[in-house]
Amino acid sequence: QLQASGGGTVQAGGSLRLSCAASGRTFSSYDMGWFRQAPGKEREFVSRIRLDGGSQYYANSVKGRFTISIGNPNNTVYLQMNSLKPDDTAVYYCAAKRSFSVNWNYWGQGTQVTVSS
């Protein structure tokens, strides 16, 4: 199971940190990541990190503003979101997949992030 938390409402330019805690299985050799879905839009990739090795990947729209990291214990992943923009408003979902797979098989519930202008 994946449990996401940390959403909320902030003004443009503000920061939020999302957390995703994994439980119920060992997630070694997995990637964990974040996706988001704004009203009327398709779900889009935001960021992912390899749990063994820590390689990070970001969507161009968030590069330089968002940072994904592994917590302690390493079945927790954080998404630090700085310099938030109204366009970042969306429901954010955490997900997990085997590192060699393209399919995100595990999904958490969404957490709402609202950025006001």
C-alpha positions in Angstrom: 0.0 0.0 0.0 1.0 3.5 -0.6 -0.1 6.4 1.6 0.3 9.9 0.4 0.0 13.0 2.6 1.1 16.6 2.8 -1.2 18.4 0.3 -2.8 21.7 1.1 -3.4 25.2 -0.1 -0.6 27.7 -0.5 0.0 31.0 -2.3 2.0 31.2 -5.4 5.7 31.1 -4.6 5.1 29.0 -1.5 6.3 25.5 -0.7 4.8 22.2 0.3 6.3 18.8 1.0 4.4 15.6 0.0 5.1 12.3 1.6 4.5 8.8 0.3 4.9 5.9 2.7 5.0 2.3 1.3 3.9 -0.7 3.4 3.0 -4.3 3.0 5.9 -5.4 0.9 9.6 -4.8 0.3 10.1 -2.2 -2.4 13.7 -2.9 -3.2 14.5 -2.7 -6.9 11.6 -0.4 -7.3 11.0 3.2 -8.5 8.7 5.4 -6.6 7.2 8.5 -8.1 4.7 11.2 -8.3 2.0 12.0 -10.8 -0.6 14.7 -10.9 -3.9 15.3 -12.4 -5.5 18.8 -12.8 -9.2 19.2 -13.4 -10.1 18.4 -17.0 -6.6 17.2 -17.8 -4.9 13.8 -18.1 -2.7 12.4 -15.3 0.9 13.5 -15.9 4.3 12.4 -14.7 6.0 14.7 -12.2 9.0 12.9 -10.8 10.5 9.5 -9.9 13.4 8.1 -7.9 15.1 4.7 -7.9 15.0 3.3 -4.4 18.3 1.5 -4.9 20.7 4.1 -6.1 18.6 7.2 -5.9 18.6 8.3 -9.5 16.0 11.1 -10.0 13.9 12.1 -12.9 11.7 15.2 -13.3 9.2 16.5 -15.7 10.5 19.7 -17.4 7.7 21.7 -15.9 8.9 21.1 -12.4 12.7 20.7 -12.9 14.6 23.1 -10.6 11.6 23.7 -8.4 10.7 20.2 -7.1 13.0 17.7 -5.4 12.3 14.1 -4.8 14.1 12.2 -2.1 14.1 9.0 -0.1 13.3 9.1 3.5 14.3 6.9 6.4 13.2 4.2 6.4 13.7 4.1 2.7 10.2 3.0 1.9 9.2 6.7 2.3 9.6 9.2 -0.5 9.2 12.9 -0.3 8.4 15.5 -2.9 9.6 19.0 -1.9 7.8 21.5 -4.0 9.2 25.1 -4.0 8.2 28.2 -6.0 4.8 26.8 -6.5 2.7 28.2 -9.3 -1.1 28.1 -9.9 -0.4 25.6 -12.7 0.8 23.2 -10.1 -2.7 22.9 -8.7 -3.7 19.2 -9.1 -4.4 16.0 -7.2 -1.0 14.4 -6.6 -0.6 10.7 -6.6 2.3 8.6 -5.5 3.1 5.3 -7.3 5.6 2.5 -7.4 6.9 0.1 -10.1 9.7 -2.3 -10.6 12.7 -0.4 -11.9 12.9 -2.5 -15.1 9.2 -2.1 -15.8 7.3 0.6 -17.6 4.1 -0.1 -15.7 3.2 1.7 -12.5 1.5 -1.1 -10.6 1.0 0.4 -7.2 -0.9 3.6 -6.6 -1.7 5.6 -3.5 -4.7 7.8 -2.9 -4.4 11.3 -4.2 -3.6 14.4 -2.1 -4.9 17.8 -3.2 -2.4 20.6 -3.9 -4.0 24.0 -4.5 -1.8 27.1 -5.4 -3.6 30.4 -5.3 -2.4 33.4 -7.3 
